[in-house]
């Protein structure tokens, strides 16, 4: 089967591996799913890294919760991409940035949050 015949593989590149990413990909696959949460970011800055951090935080807290099964099934590329962004393993291409934005909007939709709002953590998004 050619790569573009598989619906699970996008036709365009989503990311380029950073130097760190090239050496860390192997370790990511072998380690238990736990990504450290970093709170060291500018306040009121919803850049891609901040969105990725919040998506990863939500994933760590809720990945096995059946309530969010549809969210995780639909965002099966966006969540791993968020992990890679947060770990500085990749540099997003335009298509990768679109996918991250789509995943972010989906998360905000789940909780009725404004995707253009400013959030510091997952509790701000969920309203908890």
N, C-alpha and C positions, 0 to 999 in steps of 0.2 A: 504494500500500500504506500503510495507516495505521501509525503508529509502533508501536502495541502488537501489530500483526500480524507484526512482524519479531522472531524469537527472539533476535537479537543485541542488541536494545535492551531494557533492563529497563523494567518498568511504573512503577517508582518512582524518584525522584531519588536518586542515590548521593552526590552532593556538591553544594556550592555553591561557585562560584568566589570566591576571595578577591580583593581589589583587585589584588594582585600577579598572581594567576592570570589575571585578565581581560586584563592587558597582556602576559603571557608566553606564553599558549597559542600564539599565532602563531609565536613564535620556537622553541618546542619542536618544532613540526612541520617547521620548516625546518632545524634543526640536526642534526648527526650524533648518533646515540645515544651520549651520554656524559654522565653525571650525576656531579658531584663528590661524593666520599664525605666526610662530615663525622664526625669522631670526638668532637665536642663535645656530649656528652650525659651525663646523670647515670648513674653506675654502678649496676647492679642495677635498672634501670628499664626494663621492657619495655613501654613505651607504644607507641602506634600509630606514632609517628615512628621509633622505634628499629626496630620490625619492618619498616617501609617501607625504612629504610636498608639493612637486611640483605637484604631481598628484591631491592632494586636492585643491591646489590653482587653477589649471586648471579647476577642477570640479566646484568650487565656481563661477568662471567667465563664464563658458560656458555650464552648465548643461542643460539649457533650449534652447540652440541654436540648431536648426534643422540640421545645418551643421555637428555637431558632434554626431548626434543621433546614427549612426552605432557604433561609438567608445564606447559610453556609454552602448548601448545594449549588445555589445560583452563583455565588461568588467564589467558586472553587479555584479560580486563577487570581482574583483580586486579593484574597487573604494571604496566600503565599508571597505574592508580590509585595504586600505591605510589610511582611516580615523581612524580606530581602532589602527593602528600602530602609527600614529602621536599623538594620544591621550594617548599613552602608556597603552592601555587597553588590549593588547594582546602581547604574545611572539610568534614569528613565528616558526612554525615547518619547516622542509625541504620543504614540499609540499606548505606551505604558502609562503615561500620565492620564490619558483618557480612561483607561481601565481603573486606575486608582481612584479617579474622580467618580466614576460610576459606582464603585464599591462604597465610597464615602456617602454618596447620595442615597444608596440603598440602606445603609445603616441609619442615616438620619430619618429616612422614611419610616423605618420600623418603629421609631420612637416619636415621630411627629416633630422632629427637630428641624430647624432651618439649616440646610446644608451650607449656607453662606454665613452662618453665625460664627462667633468666636467661642471656642471651647478649650479648656485646659486638660480635661480628662474625660473618661467615659461617663462618670457620674453627671457631668455637666450636660452631656448629650442625652442621657436617659432621664434626666430630671430627678434623680434620686438624691 
